[in-house]
């Protein structure tokens, strides 16, 4: 997985690919949280929550455009 978010590359993905990418990022953040100190763990879990929320919003947008 590419470690750096690149908006130009992300914008070239289809909405379905964006959802998949966001979910992968959420999973990675959650995995990192498992090995982190309590203080950092909460930040990773917040990132995971935000990536999941973005995936869900993209999915809602897809559903509205069907």
KAKA-V721980 format. One line per field, one symbol per residue. phi: phi as a letter, one per 40 degrees, with the letter a starting at -180 (. if undefined). Layout:
BEGIN
phi = ???
END
This chain:
BEGIN
phi = .ccbcbdcccccccdcccdccccccccccccccdbccdccdcccccccccccccdccccccdcccc
END
